[in-house]
């Protein structure tokens, strides 16, 4: 019996919209990463992109548990000596709340070309408006 491999160009890609208002960041990121990879489909193949598109709205209202809201720091490095920069969660919420969700989801995807292709199917927006209404995304509940 031969192993079935889905044709990537024939995979039906759906669009999902997730409201991040009051949802715990880790639970949201795990659910979104599974949908981006296609783990919710019967044709899931680890080395192929069989996943769907995901639109996350209300990124600034995502919830962090414990003391992460006050103690968690995001580090970036410019490559220059002394070029380390640390940003707290409230600072990121104010300036770029989309990064918090993108960073969490990227950490749950493969660290290779496939992961870079999958992260392009994630669209994160602050506020409840998004420009993807023409794709008729289905509402997705994350507890």
N, C-alpha and C positions, 0 to 999 in steps of 0.2 A: 504494500500500500504506500503510495507516495504522499509526501507532506504537502498540504495545500498552502500555497502562497498567494495572497491577494494581489491583484494588479493595482498598484498605487494610483494610477491615473483613472481607475474605475471606481475608487472608493467614494461613497457618498459622504460629503462633508456637511455636517449640520452646524448651525450656529446656536450657542447657548448664551443667555444673559444671567449673571449672578449678581444679586444685591448683597454687598458686603456690610450693610448697616447692622452693627451689633454682632457680627459673626466672628468667632475666634480665628485669628490669622492662620494658625497651623492647620486647622480643620478645613478652612477655605482653600489653602494652598494645596493640600493633599488631594482634595476633590478635583480641583482645577487641573492639577498635574495628571491625574488619571484620565481625565477627558481629553487633554491635549495629546496624550500618548495613544489613546484608543483602547485603554484597558476595559472600558465598559462595553466593548463590542465583541461579538463572537469571532471576528476575523483578526483579533489582536495578534501582531507579530512583533517580537521585541526589537528587531533591527529595521522595521519599516515604519513610515509615518502613516498610520491609519486613523489618526485622531480627528477631532472636530475643533472648530473655532470657539473661543470663549471670550465674552465681553464681561468685564467686571465693572460695576458702577458703585458709586459712593465709597471710593477707596479711602477717603479721609475718616470714615466712620468705622473702620475695622477695629476689632477689640483685641488687646493683648492681655494675657492673664498674668497673675502674680505681680512681681516688681519690674517686669520688662518695660512697662511704660516709663519708668523713671531711671532704670539702670542700664537698659540695653543701649549699646553704641554700635553704629555702623561705621566701619573704617574704609577709607579710600586712600590710595597711594598714587602720587603723580609720577613717580619714578625718579624724582630728584631727591637729593639728600635733605632730610627734614621735611619731606613732602607728605607726611602722614596727616590725614585729617579725620577727625572723629565727629560724628553727628549723632545727636540724641533723637529719640522717637518724636518728641514734641516739635523739634526743629524740622524734621523731615515731614511731619504732618502738615506743617504750615507752608513749607516751600514746595515739596514734591511728594505728595502722599502716594502717588502711583508706584514709586520706587519700593516702598515697603512690601507691597504684594508681589511685584515683579521679582524682587530679590528672593522672597520665600519660595515662589514657584520655581525659579531657576535652580535653586538648590535641590529640588526634588526631581529634576530632569537629568537625563544622561549628560555627562561632561564631554561631548564630542560633536561632530557635525550634525548628528541627528537632534541633539538637544538644542543646538542653535537654530535649526529649522523649526523645531516645535515651539520655541519661545516666540517666534514671529506670528504664531496664530493666537497669541494672547493679547487682548486689547484692554487696557485698564484706564478708567476715567474717574476724575473727581466729580462729584455731583451725580444727579440722576439722569442726565442727558447723554446720549451717545449717537454718533453719526451712522450707525449700522442698522437702522430701522428697515431699510430696503431688503436686507437679508432675512427678515422675519425671524429673529432669534427666539428660541423657546425659553421660557422661564425655568430656571433650575434652582431648587431649594437646597441650601446647605444648612444643616442644623448646628 
